Amino acid sequence: MISINDVSKWYGTQRVLSGCSATISEGEVVVVCGPSGSGKSTLIKTLNGLESIQSGRIIAAGCDLADPKTDLNALRSKVGMVFQHFELFPHLTVEENILLPQVKVLKRSRSDARERANTLLRRVGLSQVAMKQPSQLSGGQQQRVAIARALAMDPVVMLFDEPTSALDPEMVNEVLDVMTELARRGMTMICVTHEMAFARKVASRVLFMDQGCILEDGATEAFFSHSKTDRARKFLSQLAH
């Protein structure tokens, strides 16, 4: 589903990704973790072209991101993304936030897009808020709307960039519950998160990053039980405390 081959990226003279390689297969749930500033969010944003790379190659959902002919809007409908800060249109209702990208990008009729929006709002437990503005919702509700909006594009892969880090603690579980249900339904997912209990419960694999490098790529239980690197063991020890 996604192939990352020797990917590197710089911001000016600062190298933020260094020779990153990984392959994500259909149906896998992969958690990307590591200390702040390790390159996790940058890496995940390269997977649908939100961040460019200077060397290496990324194939996502059959599209070569280095090919100038690649339609990035079409790619982003197949490789959906949920951000840290929701990114909802504040002047639109919840329903319109989910309806609009379907009409603009997928060229669905408004009636079909509305039906899809309402189906997904029911799925994330928010059918009662369709006519509300985002400002009338809690952070957890806004993030669930953002997930519904991404799903409305019928993606084959979902990317999550620290989706719970901006939430109050009591709102975290309602978002993680939706993500867990997505995983159970077989959605291919790549999640940048510090929620290690969620990672251990849901992920099939863990990528551990530090200083722009993928230091570990392995099965979830193996990572938590006997990490291969001192850096990963130190990271997990600090989280445990």
VENGISUL-V277096 format. One record per residue. N is the residue number from 1. SS is DSSP state (H for helix, E for strand, L for the rest). PSI is psi as a letter, one per 30 degrees, with the letter a starting at -180 (NA if undefined). Layout:
# VENGISUL-V277096
{{N	SS	PSI} {N	SS	PSI}}
This chain:
# VENGISUL-V277096
{{1	L	e} {2	E	k} {3	E	k} {4	E	j} {5	E	j} {6	E	h} {7	E	k} {8	E	l} {9	E	k} {10	E	k} {11	E	j} {12	L	c} {13	L	f} {14	E	j} {15	E	j} {16	E	f} {17	E	k} {18	E	j} {19	E	h} {20	E	k} {21	E	k} {22	E	l} {23	E	k} {24	E	k} {25	L	l} {26	L	k} {27	L	f} {28	L	k} {29	E	j} {30	E	k} {31	E	k} {32	E	k} {33	E	l} {34	E	l} {35	L	l} {36	L	k} {37	L	g} {38	L	f} {39	L	g} {40	H	e} {41	H	e} {42	H	e} {43	H	e} {44	H	e} {45	H	f} {46	H	f} {47	L	f} {48	L	g} {49	L	g} {50	L	f} {51	L	k} {52	L	l} {53	L	l} {54	L	f} {55	E	l} {56	E	a} {57	E	k} {58	E	k} {59	E	k} {60	E	k} {61	L	h} {62	L	g} {63	E	k} {64	E	j} {65	L	f} {66	L	f} {67	L	j} {68	L	f} {69	L	f} {70	L	k} {71	L	j} {72	H	e} {73	H	e} {74	H	e} {75	H	e} {76	H	f} {77	H	f} {78	H	f} {79	E	i} {80	E	l} {81	E	k} {82	E	k} {83	L	l} {84	L	e} {85	L	h} {86	L	e} {87	L	h} {88	L	l} {89	L	j} {90	L	f} {91	L	f} {92	L	l} {93	E	l} {94	H	e} {95	H	e} {96	H	e} {97	H	e} {98	H	e} {99	H	e} {100	H	e} {101	H	f} {102	H	e} {103	H	e} {104	H	e} {105	H	e} {106	L	f} {107	L	h} {108	L	l} {109	L	l} {110	H	e} {111	H	e} {112	H	e} {113	H	e} {114	H	e} {115	H	e} {116	H	e} {117	H	e} {118	H	e} {119	H	e} {120	H	e} {121	H	e} {122	H	e} {123	H	e} {124	L	g} {125	L	h} {126	L	g} {127	H	f} {128	H	f} {129	H	g} {130	L	e} {131	L	g} {132	L	l} {133	E	l} {134	H	e} {135	H	f} {136	H	f} {137	L	l} {138	L	l} {139	H	e} {140	H	e} {141	H	e} {142	H	e} {143	H	e} {144	H	e} {145	H	e} {146	H	e} {147	H	e} {148	H	e} {149	H	e} {150	H	e} {151	H	f} {152	L	f} {153	L	g} {154	L	h} {155	L	l} {156	L	f} {157	E	k} {158	E	k} {159	E	k} {160	E	j} {161	E	j} {162	L	h} {163	L	f} {164	L	f} {165	L	f} {166	L	g} {167	L	l} {168	L	k} {169	H	e} {170	H	f} {171	H	f} {172	H	e} {173	H	e} {174	H	e} {175	H	e} {176	H	e} {177	H	e} {178	H	e} {179	H	e} {180	H	e} {181	H	e} {182	H	e} {183	H	e} {184	H	e} {185	L	f} {186	L	g} {187	L	k} {188	E	k} {189	E	k} {190	E	k} {191	E	k} {192	E	j} {193	L	l} {194	L	g} {195	L	i} {196	H	f} {197	H	e} {198	H	e} {199	H	e} {200	H	e} {201	H	e} {202	H	e} {203	L	k} {204	L	f} {205	E	l} {206	E	k} {207	E	k} {208	E	k} {209	E	k} {210	E	k} {211	L	h} {212	L	g} {213	E	k} {214	E	j} {215	E	e} {216	E	k} {217	E	j} {218	E	l} {219	E	k} {220	H	e} {221	H	e} {222	H	e} {223	H	e} {224	H	e} {225	H	e} {226	L	i} {227	L	k} {228	L	f} {229	L	k} {230	H	e} {231	H	e} {232	H	e} {233	H	e} {234	H	e} {235	H	e} {236	H	e} {237	H	e} {238	H	e} {239	H	e} {240	H	f} {241	L	NA}}
